Amino acid sequence: MPSSSNWLQVIANEEQPKLNTLPSCVSLSNIKSDNYVRLIAVDITVDDKEQYSGKLKVFRGLDLESEHELGGIPAAIESLYIDETESKTPILAVAIAESILFYRHMKPYFKYTLPELEILDAEREIWRRLSIVRQEDQENFVEALKAYERPKLCRKSQRLLQLLPEERYNFIRDHAEGPFNRFANVIALKCLARVSTGHSQPPSHLVVATDNGEVLIIEPQSFGILYKATVCPDTPPSVLAVHGTFETDFCVIIATRYGSVYLLRKACPEAQEIFKLSQPMTGLVLLPIDQTIVAAAMNKRLLCYSKKGKQLYLIPLGKQPICLNSINLQHLGLTLICVALEGGLVQFYMQKYLVDEFQTNGTVSSMLFGRMGWEEYVLCLTTIEGDLIVKILKRTATFEPLQNLSTRNILGIDDDMVDATILEKPKKSSIFVEQIAREKKNAKITYGSFQVELWRLRHTAARATVGALNSSEQTTSNDITHAPVKLSAEVCGAGSIFRVYLTIQNLSTYKMASNLTVLIHSDRRHYTTVKSLAKLPCILPGIPLKIDFEVVAVINPNDKLPPHSLTPDNSHIRIMLIKAQQAKPLIAAVIAIPTTI
């Protein structure tokens, strides 16, 4: 290694070990209680039949000490302490599907399964009929199961939908009388200290994020659920970060697969969405010192946000970020952000300043920093090619902002192409200052021009909206790119409460109508709706969907009469059928409401 480098690489005595793992499936733990911290990782392998399996491997240094077969591929592993007695023995928690396996001294200790979820009554009825109908009639009930979302079905229903048509009869015959089991799968796993004891080995609870959008805090001794909150029921979480202690105060940061980030506190049982990125995230860390959130996005950006959702700074990256980790250097009083880029470059940032970097032979797939063996500050890296790299921080290491590396060098821009004097200008450039001076000198003219443009924009938007609604006033959609849908309505009631029944039918013979929403719009002076928006499930061909809405006519409390502005010409409401990510409604129908008696 160069003399200017802050890291020393550990060389294996024999052949370099191979390891294929995920960032959430590596941990450092004193698992044998001998004060020697070992690396524990899940090695994911695939056989000739393309069947994936996982092995739990324990490394003493770079030497493989033991390996243990697992019944599946874990979502995450964590090492934690569950008691305060001496000498403490850590417990290894391995999350596989709906279960959490606990190992003590690398031997099976306990198995905890998440609480069972409720089964749909319609699903039970479908399975009851499947067992008594003829084989040629079973296909209709299987199609009925497809109308429900997969996470809401039990395990045997999900398995039935995965089979080929010729394999379903034998499966139904063998499992029709079997139990209905539905569980949530563990997506992410973290440890939360129970109390702040000041020691490096406090007893901890487990923070579990499931695929149905729930966050659970589990006490690992009695396996009681101490805290439960629903964060994002429609989108499964992907990354989890925790800070604080359970007895005093804690916060949980949850990132979803579509870029939304939620904040969950102990005092508030409901999560709050603090910000959302346009691109999915490859990594998320919560810095313990200044309580800021750092995220690596797939648009080659490293972003930092406060807990209130305010963006503090943005760092452009030269290549795609693969994984992210925090480096806590207590002896220097620093917390660095370590980001691994595609191609093998590993960079270290102190806030928004690049302070160190090194290159590896392959793209880094996972990183872990902490005590390993007898060394306090060790960085463990695994590459996509399966190489295990261990680096030790020098005792003479210093981290200062690099003067010879700038953002333009990271982005691959030549120094001769950019004038250095441009980069030295302050934030308020001369053009910005001149514009402010012009606006102050001509304040009335500037404000009047702004109002004219604003009203012109509103007029253009209103005209475009009316044009889109008028062109969609029909009962059948004519968009050839989607499945044709027919809408029919029926109004029941004599006032002042009406019930509007809608029937939506898919006219296609082979396409499925999905991602549809029904919106009711009415004049608030005349009518109010209890629920004006409804998301529709997938509509299969030939099976109409019926929904209803409640519409209430506005009545003057003094004379019990409708308002004088309500006439037979404007006593109507508008029903719009909207397709997701499409500006123009598929159907915009006008429904006349009878006069209130």
C-alpha positions in Angstrom: 0.0 0.0 0.0 1.2 3.6 -0.6 2.8 5.3 2.4 0.1 8.1 2.2 -2.8 5.6 2.6 -4.6 5.4 5.9 -5.4 1.7 5.6 -3.4 -1.5 5.8 -4.7 -4.6 4.0 -4.6 -8.0 5.7 -3.0 -10.7 3.5 -4.3 -14.3 4.0 -1.7 -16.9 4.9 -3.3 -19.4 2.5 -5.9 -19.0 -0.3 -8.0 -15.9 -0.1 -11.5 -16.9 1.2 -14.5 -16.5 -1.0 -17.8 -15.1 0.3 -21.0 -14.1 -1.5 -23.2 -12.2 0.8 -25.5 -9.1 1.3 -24.8 -5.9 3.3 -27.4 -6.9 5.9 -26.0 -10.5 6.3 -22.7 -9.7 7.9 -21.9 -9.1 11.6 -18.9 -8.8 14.0 -19.4 -10.6 17.3 -17.6 -12.0 20.3 -19.7 -15.1 19.7 -17.4 -17.5 21.7 -17.1 -15.1 24.7 -13.3 -15.2 24.5 -12.8 -11.5 23.7 -11.9 -12.3 20.2 -14.3 -10.7 17.7 -15.1 -12.9 14.8 -16.7 -12.2 11.4 -20.0 -13.9 10.9 -21.5 -13.9 7.4 -24.1 -15.7 5.3 -22.6 -17.3 2.2 -25.3 -17.5 -0.6 -24.6 -20.4 -3.0 -26.5 -21.8 -6.0 -26.3 -25.4 -7.2 -26.6 -27.0 -10.7 -30.4 -27.0 -10.4 -30.4 -23.2 -9.8 -31.5 -23.7 -6.2 -30.2 -21.1 -3.8 -29.1 -22.0 -0.3 -27.4 -20.2 2.6 -24.6 -21.1 5.0 -23.7 -19.3 8.1 -19.9 -19.0 8.2 -17.7 -17.9 11.1 -14.2 -16.5 10.3 -11.4 -16.2 12.8 -9.4 -13.5 11.1 -9.4 -14.7 7.4 -9.6 -18.4 8.3 -12.9 -20.2 8.1 -13.5 -21.6 11.6 -16.9 -23.2 11.2 -20.0 -23.2 8.9 -23.6 -24.0 9.6 -26.4 -25.0 7.2 -29.5 -22.7 7.1 -33.0 -23.6 5.9 -33.2 -20.6 3.6 -31.6 -17.4 2.6 -31.7 -14.9 5.5 -32.9 -11.3 5.1 -30.6 -10.0 7.9 -28.5 -11.1 10.8 -27.7 -9.3 14.0 -25.6 -9.9 17.1 -27.1 -8.7 20.4 -26.9 -9.2 24.2 -30.1 -10.1 26.1 -29.1 -10.0 29.7 -27.0 -7.8 32.1 -25.3 -10.6 34.0 -21.5 -11.3 33.7 -20.0 -12.7 31.7 -22.1 -11.7 28.8 -22.7 -14.1 25.9 -24.0 -12.6 22.7 -26.9 -14.0 20.8 -26.9 -14.2 17.0 -30.3 -13.5 15.4 -30.9 -14.8 11.9 -34.1 -13.7 10.1 -35.5 -16.2 7.5 -39.0 -15.6 6.1 -41.4 -15.3 9.0 -39.0 -16.8 11.6 -36.0 -15.5 13.6 -33.5 -18.1 14.6 -31.3 -17.5 17.7 -27.9 -19.0 18.1 -25.9 -19.2 21.3 -22.2 -20.3 21.0 -23.2 -20.9 17.4 -25.7 -23.6 18.4 -29.5 -23.4 17.8 -30.9 -21.7 20.9 -34.5 -20.7 20.1 -36.8 -20.0 17.2 -39.3 -17.2 17.2 -42.1 -16.9 14.6 -44.0 -13.7 13.9 -47.7 -13.6 14.9 -50.1 -15.2 12.4 -52.2 -12.9 10.3 -55.9 -13.1 9.5 -57.2 -15.2 6.6 -59.7 -13.7 4.2 -63.2 -15.3 4.4 -63.4 -15.3 0.6 -60.2 -17.3 0.4 -61.6 -20.0 2.8 -64.7 -20.2 0.8 -62.8 -20.7 -2.5 -60.7 -23.5 -1.0 -63.9 -25.2 0.4 -65.4 -25.2 -3.1 -62.1 -26.3 -4.7 -62.2 -29.6 -2.8 -65.8 -30.5 -4.0 -66.0 -29.3 -7.6 -64.8 -31.2 -10.6 -61.3 -30.8 -12.0 -62.4 -28.9 -15.1 -64.3 -26.4 -12.9 -61.3 -25.7 -10.5 -59.7 -23.2 -13.0 -62.5 -20.7 -12.3 -61.8 -20.6 -8.6 -58.1 -20.3 -9.2 -58.7 -17.3 -11.4 -60.8 -15.8 -8.5 -57.8 -16.1 -6.2 -55.7 -14.1 -8.7 -58.0 -11.1 -8.0 -56.5 -10.7 -4.5 -53.0 -9.3 -3.8 -50.4 -12.0 -3.2 -49.4 -10.8 0.4 -53.0 -11.1 1.5 -53.2 -14.8 0.6 -52.1 -17.7 2.7 -49.0 -19.8 1.9 -50.8 -22.6 0.1 -52.8 -20.2 -2.0 -49.6 -18.5 -3.1 -48.1 -21.8 -3.9 -51.1 -22.8 -5.9 -50.9 -19.8 -8.1 -47.2 -20.5 -8.9 -47.9 -24.0 -10.2 -48.6 -25.0 -13.7 -52.3 -25.9 -14.7 -51.5 -29.6 -14.9 -49.9 -29.6 -11.4 -52.8 -27.9 -9.6 -55.2 -30.8 -9.3 -52.8 -33.0 -7.3 -51.9 -30.0 -5.1 -55.5 -29.2 -4.4 -56.2 -32.8 -3.6 -53.3 -33.0 -1.1 -53.7 -29.6 0.6 -57.4 -28.8 0.5 -58.0 -29.9 4.0 -54.7 -28.5 5.3 -54.4 -25.5 7.7 -54.5 -21.9 6.5 -51.2 -20.2 7.5 -50.4 -16.6 6.6 -47.4 -14.8 8.0 -45.5 -11.6 7.4 -41.9 -12.0 6.2 -39.0 -10.2 7.9 -37.4 -7.6 5.6 -35.0 -5.8 7.8 -33.6 -6.4 11.3 -31.8 -4.0 13.7 -30.8 -3.9 17.4 -32.1 -1.2 19.8 -30.4 -0.7 23.2 -32.8 -1.2 26.1 -31.2 1.5 28.4 -28.2 3.7 28.2 -25.7 2.1 30.5 -22.5 3.6 29.1 -21.1 0.2 28.3 -20.3 -1.2 24.9 -22.4 -4.3 25.5 -25.9 -3.1 26.6 -28.9 -5.5 26.5 -30.9 -4.8 23.4 -34.3 -5.4 21.8 -34.9 -6.4 18.2 -36.4 -4.0 15.7 -38.2 -5.9 12.9 -39.6 -4.5 9.7 -42.0 -6.8 7.8 -43.2 -6.9 4.2 -46.7 -5.8 5.2 -45.3 -2.4 6.3 -45.2 -3.0 10.0 -42.4 -2.2 12.5 -42.2 -4.4 15.6 -39.9 -4.1 18.7 -39.5 -7.6 20.2 -38.1 -8.4 23.7 -35.7 -11.3 22.9 -36.1 -13.1 26.3 -39.9 -13.4 26.6 -40.5 -12.7 22.9 -43.2 -10.2 23.7 -44.0 -7.4 21.3 -43.3 -4.2 23.1 -44.0 -1.8 20.3 -46.0 -2.1 17.0 -46.6 0.5 14.3 -47.9 0.4 10.7 -45.6 2.6 8.6 -46.2 1.9 4.9 -48.9 -0.7 4.3 -48.9 -0.3 0.5 -45.1 -0.4 0.0 -42.8 -2.9 1.7 -39.7 -1.4 3.5 -36.2 -2.1 2.3 -33.7 -0.4 4.7 -33.9 0.2 8.4 -31.8 2.5 10.7 -32.4 3.0 14.5 -31.0 5.4 17.2 -31.6 5.9 20.9 -32.7 3.7 23.7 -36.1 2.0 24.2 -36.6 3.2 27.8 -35.9 6.9 27.1 -36.5 7.8 23.5 -35.7 6.3 20.1 -36.3 7.0 16.5 -36.5 4.5 13.6 -35.8 5.5 10.0 -37.6 3.3 7.4 -36.9 3.5 3.6 -39.2 1.9 1.1 -38.3 0.4 -2.3 -39.7 3.4 -4.1 -37.7 6.1 -2.4 -39.9 7.2 0.5 -38.3 7.7 3.9 -40.4 7.6 7.1 -39.6 8.6 10.7 -41.0 6.7 13.6 -40.6 7.9 17.2 -41.5 6.4 20.5 -44.0 9.1 21.4 -45.8 8.9 18.1 -47.4 5.6 17.1 -47.7 6.7 13.5 -44.8 7.2 11.1 -44.2 10.4 9.3 -42.9 10.7 5.7 -40.0 13.2 5.9 -38.8 13.1 2.3 -39.0 11.1 -0.9 -36.4 10.6 -3.6 -37.2 10.2 -7.3 -34.8 7.2 -7.5 -34.5 4.1 -5.2 -31.9 4.0 -2.5 -28.9 1.7 -2.3 -28.0 2.6 1.2 -29.2 4.6 4.2 -27.5 5.5 7.5 -28.5 7.6 10.5 -25.5 9.5 11.9 -25.5 9.4 15.8 -23.8 12.7 16.4 -25.7 15.3 14.5 -28.8 13.1 13.9 -28.8 13.5 10.1 -29.9 11.0 7.5 -27.5 10.2 4.6 -28.8 8.3 1.6 -27.2 7.0 -1.5 -29.5 7.1 -4.5 -29.3 5.3 -7.9 -29.0 8.6 -9.8 -25.4 8.8 -8.6 -26.1 11.2 -5.7 -25.2 11.2 -2.0 -27.8 13.2 -0.1 -28.0 14.4 3.5 -31.3 15.3 5.2 -32.3 16.5 8.6 -35.0 14.7 10.6 -37.5 17.4 9.4 -36.9 16.5 5.8 -34.7 19.5 4.9 -31.9 18.7 2.4 -28.6 19.8 3.9 -26.3 19.0 1.1 -25.9 16.9 -2.1 -22.7 15.2 -3.4 -22.5 14.1 -7.0 -20.8 10.7 -7.4 -18.8 9.6 -10.4 -20.4 6.1 -10.6 -23.3 4.2 -9.3 -23.2 3.7 -5.4 -23.6 0.1 -4.4 -23.6 0.2 -0.6 -23.2 2.7 2.3 -21.9 2.5 5.8 -20.9 4.8 8.7 -17.4 4.9 10.1 -17.4 5.9 13.8 -13.8 6.9 14.9 -14.1 7.6 18.6 -10.4 8.3 19.1 -10.6 11.1 16.5 -14.0 12.3 17.4 -15.2 11.8 13.8 -18.0 10.0 12.0 -17.3 9.4 8.3 -19.6 8.2 5.5 -18.1 5.3 3.5 -19.7 4.7 0.1 -18.6 2.0 -2.3 -19.0 2.8 -6.0 -19.3 0.6 -9.0 -15.9 -0.4 -10.3 -14.3 -0.9 -6.9 -13.7 2.8 -5.7 -14.4 3.3 -2.0 -14.7 6.9 -0.8 -14.8 8.4 2.7 -16.7 11.7 3.3 -16.7 13.9 6.3 -20.0 15.7 5.8 -19.7 16.9 2.2 -15.9 16.8 2.0 -14.0 13.9 0.5 -11.3 13.0 2.9 -10.0 9.6 1.7 -10.4 6.9 -0.9 -8.9 3.7 -2.1 -9.4 1.2 -5.0 -10.3 -2.5 -4.9 -10.0 -5.1 -7.5 -13.7 -5.7 -7.7 -17.0 -3.9 -7.1 -17.7 -3.9 -3.3 -21.1 -5.5 -2.5 -21.1 -5.2 1.4 -19.1 -3.3 4.0 -18.8 -3.6 7.8 -16.8 -1.5 10.2 -15.9 -2.3 13.8 -13.7 -4.3 16.1 -12.4 -7.6 14.6 -10.0 -9.9 16.3 -7.8 -7.8 18.6 -8.0 -4.7 16.4 -10.4 -1.8 17.2 -10.9 -0.2 13.7 -11.3 -2.8 11.0 -13.1 -2.4 7.7 -14.4 -5.7 6.1 -15.4 -5.7 2.5 -16.8 -8.3 0.1 -16.9 -7.9 -3.6 -19.4 -9.1 -6.2 -16.8 -11.6 -7.4 -16.7 -13.2 -3.9 -13.5 -11.8 -2.5 -13.2 -11.0 1.2 -11.0 -7.9 1.9 -10.0 -6.8 5.4 -8.4 -3.4 6.0 -7.0 -2.1 9.3 -7.0 1.6 10.0 -3.5 3.0 10.7 -2.9 4.5 14.2 -1.4 7.5 12.5 -4.3 8.0 10.1 -5.6 11.5 9.5 -8.6 12.6 7.6 -8.4 16.1 5.9 -10.3 17.4 2.9 -8.4 16.4 -0.2 -7.2 19.5 -2.1 -6.3 17.6 -5.3 -9.7 15.9 -5.7 -12.7 18.0 -6.6 -16.2 17.3 -7.8 -15.2 17.9 -11.4 -12.4 15.2 -11.1 -14.9 12.8 -9.6 -17.2 13.3 -12.5 -14.5 12.8 -15.0 -14.1 16.4 -16.3 -10.7 17.5 -17.5 -9.1 20.4 -15.7 -8.4 22.2 -19.0 -12.1 22.2 -19.8 -13.1 24.3 -16.7 -11.9 27.7 -15.7 -10.8 27.6 -12.1 -12.0 31.1 -11.4 -15.6 30.0 -12.0 -15.5 27.6 -9.1 -14.3 30.3 -6.7 -17.4 32.5 -7.0 -19.8 32.7 -4.1 -23.3 31.4 -4.1 -24.8 34.8 -5.0 -23.3 35.3 -8.4 -23.3 38.6 -10.2 -26.3 37.7 -12.3 -28.4 36.9 -9.2 -27.4 40.2 -7.6 -28.2 42.2 -10.7 -31.6 40.6 -11.0 -32.4 41.5 -7.4 -31.4 45.1 -8.1 -33.7 45.3 -11.1 -36.6 43.9 -9.1 -36.2 46.4 -6.3 -36.0 49.3 -8.8 -39.1 48.2 -10.8 -41.1 46.5 -8.0 -44.6 47.5 -9.3 -43.9 46.5 -12.9 -42.3 43.2 -11.7 -45.3 42.3 -9.5 -47.8 43.2 -12.1 -46.0 41.1 -14.7 -45.9 38.2 -12.3 -49.7 38.4 -11.6 -50.5 38.5 -15.3 -48.4 35.4 -16.0 -49.9 33.7 -12.9 -53.5 34.3 -14.1 -52.6 33.3 -17.6 -51.2 30.0 -16.2 -54.4 29.4 -14.2 -56.5 30.1 -17.2 -54.5 27.7 -19.4 -54.7 25.0 -16.8 -58.5 25.5 -16.3 -59.1 25.4 -20.0 -57.0 22.2 -20.4 -58.9 20.6 -17.5 -62.3 21.4 -19.0 -61.2 20.2 -22.4 -60.0 16.9 -20.9 -63.2 16.4 -19.0 -65.4 17.2 -22.0 -63.5 14.8 -24.3 -64.0 12.0 -21.7 -67.7 12.5 -21.2 -68.8 9.0 -22.1 -69.7 5.7 -20.5 -67.0 3.6 -22.2 -63.3 4.3 -22.5 -61.8 4.4 -26.0 -58.1 4.2 -25.2 -56.8 1.4 -27.3 -53.6 1.1 -25.2 -55.6 -0.1 -22.1 -58.4 -2.5 -21.6 -61.8 -0.9 -22.5 -63.9 -0.2 -19.4 -67.6 0.5 -19.2 -69.2 2.6 -16.3 -72.8 2.6 -15.3 -74.4 4.4 -12.4 -77.6 4.2 -10.4 -78.9 6.8 -7.8 -81.1 5.6 -5.0 -82.8 7.7 -2.3 -85.2 10.6 -1.9 -82.9 13.0 0.0 -81.2 14.4 1.7 -78.9 11.3 1.7 -78.4 9.5 -1.6 -76.6 6.3 -2.4 -74.8 6.2 -5.8 -74.1 2.6 -7.1 -71.4 2.2 -9.7 -70.9 -0.8 -11.9 -67.5 -1.1 -13.7 -67.1 -3.8 -16.3 -64.0 -4.8 -18.2 -65.0 -5.2 -21.9 -61.7 -6.8 -22.9 -61.4 -10.6 -23.5 -57.8 -11.0 -22.5 -56.5 -7.8 -20.8 -56.9 -7.1 -17.1 -57.8 -3.5 -16.0 -55.7 -2.4 -13.2 -54.4 0.7 -11.3 -57.9 2.4 -11.6 -59.3 5.0 -9.2 -62.8 6.4 -9.0 -63.1 10.1 -8.1 -66.4 11.9 -7.2 -66.5 15.7 -7.8 -69.4 17.9 -6.7 -70.1 21.5 -5.8 -69.5 21.7 -2.1 -72.3 24.3 -1.8 -74.8 21.7 -2.9 -73.5 18.2 -2.1 -71.0 16.6 0.2 -69.5 13.1 -0.1 -68.3 11.0 2.8 -65.7 9.4 0.7 -64.8 10.9 -2.7 -61.9 8.7 -3.7 -61.7 4.9 -4.0 -58.9 2.7 -5.4 -60.2 -0.2 -7.4 -58.7 -3.7 -7.4 -57.8 -5.5 -10.6 -60.9 -6.0 -12.8 -60.9 -9.3 -14.7 -62.7 -9.7 -18.0 -66.4 -10.6 -17.7 -66.5 -10.0 -13.9 -68.2 -6.6 -13.1 -67.1 -4.7 -10.0 -69.8 -2.9 -8.0 -69.0 -0.1 -5.5 -71.2 2.5 -3.9 -70.8 6.0 -2.5 -72.9 8.2 -0.1 -73.8 11.7 -1.3 -75.5 14.1 1.1 -77.4 17.2 -0.1 -76.7 20.4 1.8 -79.8 21.6 3.7 -80.2 24.9 5.4 -80.7 24.1 9.1 -83.1 27.0 9.6 -85.8 26.3 6.9 -84.8 22.7 6.1 -84.6 23.6 2.4 -81.8 23.3 -0.1 -79.8 26.4 -1.1 -81.4 28.8 -3.6 -78.5 28.3 -6.0 -79.4 24.7 -6.5 -81.4 24.3 -9.7 -82.4 21.3 -11.9 -79.6 22.4 -14.3 -76.8 22.1 -11.8 -78.1 19.4 -9.5 -75.5 16.8 -10.6 -72.2 15.3 -9.7 -69.3 14.1 -11.8 -67.8 10.6 -11.7 -64.3 10.2 -13.1 -62.5 7.0 -13.7 -58.7 7.6 -13.6 -55.8 5.5 -14.7 -52.6 5.7 -12.7 -49.9 7.9 -14.2 -52.3 9.2 -16.8 -53.4 12.8 -16.8 -56.6 12.5 -18.8 -59.5 10.5 -17.2 -60.7 7.4 -19.0 -64.3 8.2 -18.3 -65.9 11.4 -17.0 -69.6 10.9 -16.6 -72.2 13.4 -15.2 -74.9 12.0 -12.9 -78.1 13.9 -12.2 -79.2 13.9 -8.6 -83.0 14.0 -7.9 -84.5 17.0 -6.1 -84.5 16.6 -2.3 -87.9 16.0 -0.9 
